[in-house]
Amino acid sequence: GFTEFVPLNFVHTEAPMYKHQLHDGIQQGGSGNDVLLTHAIARIMFNNSIDNIQMSWVKEGQKMSQLLLMWGANDFGGTLINESISTSAGSEYGQLLRPKEIRRMVREIGRIPAERNTQYKMLKKFETENEVEEGLDKITDYSQFGSYAELIKINKFKYKNPREE
């Protein structure tokens, strides 16, 4: 079965269908309210069939991700080192969040952070803030993972309309 559902908002910035208006009525993705409602409705609709609703901090940003944890999502996602799919589409919220930053944001909204594996087996609950820093927590230079500005310069990641080749 399915372990999680991840409602993904449309990132329009570099999307060819948006940039070139290939279809009538293409919008810049959902509003903040649309994103909140999508996660809340997903929680209701999948109530007994899919236990986990994951948000995408890369697409929604840190503050919206905190809200989404209060609107139906129960999974913050992961650190996503050098995330390039959303970034190449134009998402501007980063390529990496350190584990301690994720735990801090989860605590700020009154939740207890936990670490899980791919099958949603809980590996560790972070009951207190007295934690040992992990390797990713010690990273100070994110540039080693690349940047959005560098990524969009690489032609192999750019959309090429087959009709124009």
Secondary structure as UniProt FT lines:
FT   STRAND          4..5
FT   TURN            13..14
FT   HELIX           16..19
FT   TURN            20..21
FT   TURN            24..25
FT   HELIX           32..45
FT   TURN            46..49
FT   STRAND          52..54
FT   HELIX           57..60
FT   HELIX           62..70
FT   TURN            71..72
FT   TURN            81..82
FT   HELIX           85..89
FT   HELIX           99..108
FT   TURN            109..110
FT   STRAND          114..116
FT   TURN            118..119
FT   STRAND          122..125
FT   HELIX           135..138
FT   HELIX           142..145
FT   HELIX           148..151
FT   TURN            152..153
FT   HELIX           155..157
FT   HELIX           162..164
//
